[in-house]
Amino acid sequence: MEDFPTELTGYGGEHDRSPSAQGTKSNQNREIHEEPIYPTGINLVLLLFALSLSVLCVALDNTIISTAIPRITDEFHALQNIGWYGSAYLLTTCAFQLFYGKLYASFNVKLVFMIALLIFEIGSIVCASSQSSAALIIGVRFTSQLEIEGTTANGNIYHQRAVAGLGAAGIFSGSLIIIVNSAPSHKRPVYTGLLGGMFGLASVIGPLLGGAFTDKVSWRWFVLIRRSYSDQCFWINLPLGGVSAGIILLFLKLSPPDNSNQTRLGIREKLWQLDPIGTLLFVPSIVCLLLALKWGGSTYAWNDGRIIALFVVFALLLVTFVAVQIWLGNSATLPPRIASQRTIAFASLFGFLLGGAFFLLMYFLPVWFQAVKGEDALHSGIHSIPLVLSMSFAIVVAGGLTTKFGYYMPYFYASVVLTCIGTGLLTTLAPNSNTAKWVGYQILFGIGCGLAFQLPQIIPQTVLPLRDVAQGVSMTFFAETLGGAVFVSAGNNVLDRSLIRYIGALNIPTVDPKVVVNLGATQLRSYVPAEFFEQTVQAYNHAIVDTLRISLILVCLSAIGAAGMEWKSVHQPVEQEPDTDRGQATKS
């Protein structure tokens, strides 16, 4: 099959296979990459502003629901579904991340980013104006099976969360890839840190907005299940996305990719270049994994045929996906040459573990504040500020220091130490823990997490040639979001089983442990007799601490990822290689 040029900004063209031509082309490529034209002044400021708005939009959609989850579980009597409110969003975000990486590597970056933003906005409109299940079918129907665990309205939450993740999948990674094409390598970390800071800002604003609307208006204001609230959806995502899209359309100037080879490909070949087989194998494999982690040990026993079948199907699909990637070679969604690069592989492992630890804490700390400390949704959001604010600060600082000194590895090591200490202390939380403890513990974890949270996305820009950066960034970001999707679901499983075990051990005559699981997190006080309430809160605290121990294990294991990466400097970008033998492994 013909070669397929994938330079992000369109550098290069067709490739002559002769040695002399390759040498000439290599020299030309190096000259072009040495003196690219980057935006400056007001154009750069507006571009960064637009990208920041896009990231803010996506991050708000991710974080605004966290403090409302306990109240949502009250309304639907479905504490066991906590994990799905986060996992449904993260599932589609990570499941389509690699596919977006392929799109960014293969087509015009600006066009793909605008399409991703458009999907995100359309998804908001469709979910906001849904008046029937048919409209919701448009918005990612593969989560419909989950409705067997709750009411139709509860199932609709999954749909909205999933469709939002589908649109968001290409926005954050696309923002990073645009920065790659808009700034020299030594300045990218500080700009990347700026985007991370916007994620942190959303992590502060989101829980507060979610808590305020939940307490003062209704959590439905942003979940938008009933039509009475649907019109207000437009004021959450549409204005931010609209402004961002307008600025990017006007001010983002990227050279279009050279499609001289692409134009000669037929429809079948063009679709094959996007590796549809890989996507069709990978997405259901992750769905099977999450369903198994969610239902195993709680809804069904681990040795139940349904759970075993889910794990078997997951393994078979995953093995087949890996085999297809090896078979397709350089044309795969996840090319082996990128996945096997040492630093990329270990950075992805690190991101997977740290992402899992962070998202698990983000979703379950509000449950602790509301169920154990008795706070309302708004105050649980306020109490989460130390974590997200310290994390945002550390993200920006790490980006600035990496830009100044070039090396990022010291921040990985510092991150491991601080997150281990902070998470370990968080597992000591008790109903009588004072403010100084839960504030200080969150700050320690937040600083540690922030120091390295964005760095896995900087690494591909340093260790890979430009033509591979898009897929490298997508791989590391995919690993981070996959960690969140998997371990939020696993944490929900641990919480359910621990609650049943600890509350069952109390032998309270009028309290059924399974009823407590089905109750919402904040309805405990109305169900448990007053004389047993303190013991029940202690049991609830132990169950949440068991869940937080997953984060502790993950951050301890992240030391393996940090230890495996190479010491590289962003001031010394990798030498650009001629784009030879692209697609040679593609099978027709």
PyMOL commands that set and color helices and strands:
alter all, ss='L'
color gray80, all
select helices_A, chain A and resi 19-34+41-63+66-76+79-95+97-106+109-128+133-138+141-149+152-168+171-180+188-216+220-223+227-251+262-264+267-273+276-295+305-331+336-339+342-372+377-383+385-405+409-426+435-453+455-463+466-506+513-518+524-527+530-564
alter helices_A, ss='H'
color red, helices_A
deselect
rebuild
show_as cartoon
